[in-house]
């Protein structure tokens, strides 16, 4: 939850229903909300647990199965099993377990607001910031900061994700939309769903991409053995696989590296990172897909002494640069950019100095 993921796509930091702990014994947990789902014909035949993971990919299949096994899911008013095959017209009701952790608290974390009006805001998210609280990240998130800086935030996605319409990965920087009110949130979500939000990223990749521009069209699914990774697949039997398309264009080439802009046409988990890795050009310093999580000056200039060396990049070289969409309430066409961050800029400068083609 890669690149401009709508909120209904999975995030790297998976929320586990059953593993929430209370930081304050006196805090009152929010009551569980019942969720109603009406099965449409296009999903007929899927197992109940598979169907619910598709509907709510914030949660792993194991978590969904635990909720079902605990009697938290009914189909047509009857308690159902994970193996139940969903039929057209089924009425499914989910009652999540009571959360035992209080809603995220406001924290005075600096935010760069690049656009704001009475309906929405656009934030330039820094790297190393998780978007919303999840397992292992209960504070220091974008949501904690939003609660401090904004008086009103939409509650469409519940107490743990106020205002969050879509996500960026923890180490991806750049523009991210925040909704202040419920109706605006729903309208923004529809823009994402109907692919009416133009998204552009910039990235530095390993290796020299030979084509000046091209599309990468390849389905993306959860990795078969690594729960934190996604993978490209052409397996027609893989029910988890989702269609994905990314357009890229080379901005600048170096010896062994490429500076590109990427425009994802869909919003799958880790989409840009997975797609670029699938053509042999993973994002630089992307630990999951390239095997390394940092770049030093000595990577480009091996003759430098230890004293002359310095860290250039301590996270993946991926930045959400531009967002263009029609404002859902005013109909104004908005185009909002987040400047290329300093760590990517200094990496580019080092490449121009030491890796000219």
C-alpha positions as CSV (number, residue, x, y, z in Angstrom):
1,X,0.0,0.0,0.0
2,X,2.1,0.6,-3.0
3,X,1.8,3.7,-4.7
4,X,-1.3,5.8,-4.1
5,X,-3.2,2.7,-2.9
6,X,-6.8,3.3,-2.2
7,X,-7.7,2.4,1.3
8,X,-9.2,-0.9,0.3
9,X,-5.8,-2.3,-0.6
10,X,-3.4,-4.0,1.8
11,X,-0.7,-2.2,3.6
12,X,2.8,-3.4,4.4
13,X,2.1,-3.1,8.2
14,X,-0.7,-5.5,8.6
15,X,-3.3,-4.8,11.3
16,X,-4.1,-7.9,13.4
17,X,-7.6,-7.9,15.0
18,X,-6.5,-10.4,17.7
19,X,-3.2,-8.8,18.7
20,X,-4.2,-5.4,19.8
21,X,-3.0,-4.4,23.3
22,X,-4.2,-1.6,25.6
23,X,-1.7,1.1,26.3
24,X,-3.9,2.6,29.0
25,X,-5.9,0.3,31.3
26,X,-8.5,3.1,31.8
27,X,-9.0,3.8,28.1
28,X,-12.4,2.7,26.9
29,X,-12.1,0.7,23.6
30,X,-14.4,1.6,20.8
31,X,-17.4,-0.6,20.3
32,X,-17.2,-3.0,17.3
33,X,-19.0,-1.9,14.2
34,X,-21.1,-4.3,12.3
35,X,-20.2,-4.3,8.6
36,X,-22.8,-5.4,6.0
37,X,-21.7,-6.8,2.6
38,X,-24.0,-7.7,-0.2
39,X,-22.4,-10.2,-2.6
40,X,-22.5,-9.4,-6.3
41,X,-22.5,-11.9,-9.1
42,X,-18.9,-11.3,-10.1
43,X,-17.6,-12.9,-6.9
44,X,-19.9,-16.0,-6.9
45,X,-18.1,-19.2,-6.1
46,X,-15.3,-17.8,-3.8
47,X,-14.8,-19.2,-0.4
48,X,-16.1,-16.9,2.3
49,X,-12.6,-16.2,3.7
50,X,-11.2,-15.5,0.3
51,X,-14.1,-13.2,-0.5
52,X,-13.7,-11.2,2.8
53,X,-9.9,-10.8,2.2
54,X,-10.7,-9.3,-1.2
55,X,-13.2,-7.0,0.4
56,X,-11.0,-6.0,3.3
57,X,-7.4,-6.7,2.3
58,X,-6.1,-4.7,5.3
59,X,-6.5,-8.1,7.0
60,X,-4.6,-11.3,6.3
61,X,-6.5,-14.5,5.5
62,X,-5.5,-15.9,8.9
63,X,-7.0,-13.0,10.7
64,X,-10.2,-13.2,8.7
65,X,-10.4,-17.0,9.4
66,X,-10.1,-16.3,13.1
67,X,-13.0,-13.9,13.0
68,X,-15.1,-16.4,11.1
69,X,-14.2,-19.2,13.5
70,X,-15.1,-17.0,16.4
71,X,-18.6,-16.7,15.0
72,X,-18.1,-13.1,13.9
73,X,-19.5,-13.6,10.4
74,X,-23.0,-14.6,9.4
75,X,-24.3,-15.3,5.9
76,X,-28.1,-14.7,5.5
77,X,-28.4,-14.5,9.3
78,X,-26.6,-17.9,9.9
79,X,-23.1,-18.3,11.4
80,X,-20.9,-19.4,8.5
81,X,-17.7,-21.3,8.0
82,X,-14.6,-20.3,6.1
83,X,-15.2,-22.9,3.5
84,X,-18.7,-21.6,2.6
85,X,-19.0,-20.7,-1.1
86,X,-20.4,-17.2,-1.6
87,X,-23.4,-17.0,-3.8
88,X,-25.0,-14.1,-5.7
89,X,-27.3,-12.2,-3.4
90,X,-25.8,-13.4,-0.1
91,X,-26.1,-11.0,2.7
92,X,-23.0,-11.1,4.8
93,X,-22.6,-9.4,8.2
94,X,-19.2,-9.1,10.0
95,X,-18.9,-8.2,13.6
96,X,-15.2,-7.5,14.4
97,X,-13.9,-8.3,17.8
98,X,-13.8,-5.5,20.3
99,X,-10.6,-3.6,19.9
100,X,-8.8,-3.4,23.2
101,X,-6.5,-0.5,22.1
102,X,-7.7,3.0,22.3
103,X,-8.0,5.2,19.2
104,X,-4.7,6.8,18.0
105,X,-3.9,9.9,20.0
106,X,-2.9,13.3,18.6
107,X,0.8,13.8,18.5
108,X,2.6,17.1,17.7
109,X,4.5,15.8,14.7
110,X,5.5,18.4,12.1
111,X,3.6,18.0,8.8
112,X,4.2,19.7,5.5
113,X,0.7,20.6,4.2
114,X,1.0,21.4,0.4
115,X,-2.7,22.1,-0.1
116,X,-5.7,22.6,2.1
117,X,-9.3,23.7,1.9
118,X,-12.4,23.1,4.0
119,X,-13.0,19.7,2.4
120,X,-9.6,18.0,2.1
121,X,-5.8,18.4,2.5
122,X,-2.7,17.1,0.7
123,X,0.3,16.2,2.8
124,X,3.9,15.8,1.7
125,X,4.5,12.6,3.7
126,X,8.2,12.2,4.8
127,X,9.9,8.8,4.5
128,X,10.0,6.5,7.5
129,X,6.4,7.4,8.5
130,X,3.7,4.7,8.6
131,X,0.3,6.1,7.4
132,X,-1.9,4.7,10.1
133,X,-1.5,2.7,13.4
134,X,-1.0,-1.0,12.9
135,X,0.8,-3.9,14.5
136,X,4.2,-2.6,15.7
137,X,3.4,1.0,14.9
138,X,1.0,2.5,17.4
139,X,2.4,6.0,17.5
140,X,4.4,8.3,15.3
141,X,2.1,7.7,12.4
142,X,0.6,10.1,9.9
143,X,-2.8,9.6,11.6
144,X,-1.3,10.6,15.0
145,X,-0.1,13.8,13.3
146,X,-3.3,14.5,11.5
147,X,-5.3,14.3,14.8
148,X,-3.1,17.0,16.1
149,X,-3.1,19.4,13.1
150,X,-6.8,19.1,11.9
151,X,-10.0,19.7,13.8
152,X,-12.1,17.5,11.6
153,X,-11.3,14.3,9.7
154,X,-13.6,11.8,8.0
155,X,-14.4,8.7,10.0
156,X,-15.5,6.6,7.0
157,X,-12.6,4.1,7.7
158,X,-13.1,4.1,11.5
159,X,-11.3,5.4,14.5
160,X,-7.9,4.0,13.6
161,X,-7.7,5.6,10.1
162,X,-9.4,9.0,10.2
163,X,-9.1,11.0,7.0
164,X,-7.1,8.3,5.2
165,X,-8.3,7.8,1.7
166,X,-5.3,6.0,0.3
167,X,-1.8,5.0,1.4
168,X,1.9,5.2,0.7
169,X,4.4,2.7,1.9
170,X,6.3,3.6,5.0
171,X,9.5,4.5,3.2
172,X,7.8,6.2,0.2
173,X,7.7,9.9,0.5
174,X,5.3,12.4,-1.3
175,X,1.8,13.6,-1.8
176,X,-1.1,11.9,0.0
177,X,-4.7,12.9,0.2
178,X,-6.6,13.4,3.4
179,X,-10.4,13.8,3.6
180,X,-12.0,16.1,6.3
181,X,-15.6,15.0,5.9
182,X,-17.4,11.8,5.1
183,X,-19.0,12.8,1.8
184,X,-15.7,14.2,0.5
185,X,-14.0,10.9,1.5
186,X,-16.6,8.8,-0.4
187,X,-16.3,11.0,-3.5
188,X,-12.5,10.8,-3.4
189,X,-12.6,7.1,-3.0
190,X,-14.8,6.9,-6.1
191,X,-12.3,8.9,-8.1
192,X,-9.6,6.4,-7.2
193,X,-11.9,3.5,-7.9
194,X,-12.8,4.8,-11.4
195,X,-9.1,5.7,-12.0
196,X,-9.8,9.4,-12.3
197,X,-6.8,10.4,-10.1
198,X,-3.6,10.9,-12.1
199,X,-0.6,9.8,-10.1
200,X,3.1,10.3,-10.9
201,X,6.1,9.0,-9.0
202,X,9.8,9.5,-9.5
203,X,12.3,6.7,-8.8
204,X,15.9,5.7,-9.1
205,X,16.4,2.2,-10.2
206,X,19.3,-0.3,-10.3
207,X,20.5,-1.1,-13.8
208,X,20.0,0.9,-17.1
209,X,16.6,0.6,-18.5
210,X,16.9,0.3,-22.3
211,X,13.5,1.6,-23.5
212,X,12.8,5.3,-23.2
213,X,9.2,4.5,-22.2
214,X,7.0,1.5,-21.9
215,X,4.1,-0.1,-20.0
216,X,4.4,-2.9,-17.5
217,X,1.2,-4.9,-17.4
218,X,1.4,-7.8,-15.0
219,X,-0.9,-9.2,-12.3
220,X,0.2,-8.8,-8.7
221,X,-0.4,-11.2,-5.9
222,X,0.9,-11.9,-2.4
223,X,4.2,-13.8,-2.5
224,X,3.8,-17.5,-2.1
225,X,6.3,-17.8,0.8
226,X,7.1,-14.3,2.1
227,X,4.2,-12.5,3.8
228,X,5.7,-9.0,3.4
229,X,6.3,-9.3,-0.3
230,X,4.2,-9.1,-3.4
231,X,5.0,-10.8,-6.7
232,X,4.1,-10.7,-10.4
233,X,2.2,-13.7,-11.5
234,X,0.7,-15.1,-14.7
235,X,-1.1,-17.9,-12.9
236,X,-4.7,-17.8,-14.0
237,X,-5.7,-20.0,-11.1
238,X,-4.4,-17.6,-8.5
239,X,-7.5,-16.0,-7.1
240,X,-5.4,-13.5,-5.2
241,X,-3.9,-12.0,-8.3
242,X,-5.0,-8.5,-9.4
243,X,-4.6,-6.8,-12.7
244,X,-2.0,-4.0,-12.6
245,X,-0.5,-1.6,-15.1
246,X,2.3,0.9,-14.7
247,X,3.7,3.3,-17.4
248,X,7.3,4.5,-17.0
249,X,9.4,7.0,-18.8
250,X,13.2,7.4,-18.5
251,X,14.3,10.9,-17.3
252,X,18.0,10.3,-17.1
253,X,20.5,7.4,-17.4
254,X,23.7,6.7,-15.6
255,X,26.2,3.9,-15.5
256,X,24.3,1.2,-13.8
257,X,21.3,3.3,-12.8
258,X,18.2,5.0,-14.2
259,X,16.1,7.9,-13.1
260,X,12.5,7.4,-14.1
261,X,9.0,8.8,-13.7
262,X,6.3,6.2,-13.2
263,X,2.5,6.6,-13.6
264,X,0.6,3.7,-12.0
265,X,-2.7,3.1,-13.8
266,X,-3.9,0.9,-10.9
267,X,-3.2,1.0,-7.2
268,X,-2.0,-2.4,-6.0
269,X,0.2,-3.1,-3.0
270,X,3.9,-2.3,-3.8
271,X,2.9,-1.9,-7.4
272,X,5.7,0.2,-8.7
273,X,8.3,-1.6,-6.7
274,X,7.1,-5.0,-7.8
275,X,6.7,-4.0,-11.5
276,X,10.2,-2.4,-11.7
277,X,11.8,-5.4,-10.0
278,X,10.0,-7.7,-12.4
279,X,11.8,-6.2,-15.4
280,X,15.2,-6.5,-13.6
281,X,15.3,-2.9,-12.4
282,X,14.3,-2.7,-8.7
283,X,14.0,0.6,-6.9
284,X,17.4,1.6,-5.4
285,X,17.8,0.8,-1.7
286,X,14.5,-1.1,-1.6
287,X,15.4,-3.8,0.9
288,X,12.5,-6.1,0.1
289,X,13.0,-6.2,-3.7
290,X,16.6,-5.2,-4.2
291,X,18.3,-6.7,-1.1
292,X,19.9,-3.6,0.2
293,X,18.4,-0.8,2.3
294,X,21.0,2.0,1.9
295,X,23.3,3.7,-0.5
296,X,26.6,5.4,0.4
297,X,28.8,7.6,-1.7
298,X,31.3,4.7,-1.9
299,X,28.8,2.8,-3.8
300,X,29.4,5.2,-6.7
301,X,33.0,6.2,-5.9
302,X,34.8,3.1,-4.4
303,X,38.1,5.0,-4.1
304,X,36.8,7.3,-1.5
305,X,38.3,6.9,2.0
306,X,36.1,6.1,5.0
307,X,36.3,9.7,6.1
308,X,35.1,10.9,2.7
309,X,32.2,8.5,2.5
310,X,28.7,9.5,3.5
311,X,25.2,8.1,3.5
312,X,23.2,9.2,0.5
313,X,20.0,7.2,0.9
314,X,18.6,5.3,3.8
315,X,15.4,4.1,2.2
316,X,13.9,3.2,-1.1
317,X,14.4,5.9,-3.8
318,X,10.7,6.3,-4.5
319,X,8.7,9.5,-4.2
320,X,5.0,10.4,-5.0
321,X,5.7,13.5,-7.0
322,X,2.4,14.6,-8.4
323,X,-1.3,14.2,-8.0
324,X,-4.0,15.5,-10.4
325,X,-7.7,15.2,-9.9
326,X,-11.0,17.1,-10.1
327,X,-11.9,18.4,-6.7
328,X,-15.1,16.4,-5.8
329,X,-16.8,19.4,-4.1
330,X,-15.8,22.4,-6.2
331,X,-15.0,20.7,-9.6
332,X,-11.8,22.6,-9.7
333,X,-8.9,20.7,-11.4
334,X,-6.1,20.4,-8.9
335,X,-2.5,19.5,-9.7
336,X,-0.4,19.2,-6.6
337,X,3.3,18.4,-6.4
338,X,5.7,17.5,-3.7
339,X,9.3,18.6,-4.4
340,X,11.9,15.9,-4.9
341,X,13.3,15.2,-1.3
342,X,16.8,16.0,-0.4
343,X,18.1,12.4,-0.1
344,X,17.0,11.6,-3.6
345,X,18.4,14.9,-4.9
346,X,21.8,14.2,-3.3
347,X,21.8,10.7,-4.8
348,X,21.1,12.1,-8.2
349,X,23.9,14.7,-7.8
350,X,26.3,11.9,-6.8
351,X,25.3,9.8,-9.8
352,X,25.9,12.8,-12.1
353,X,29.3,13.3,-10.6
354,X,30.5,9.7,-10.5
355,X,28.3,7.7,-12.9
356,X,28.0,9.7,-16.1
357,X,27.2,7.4,-19.0
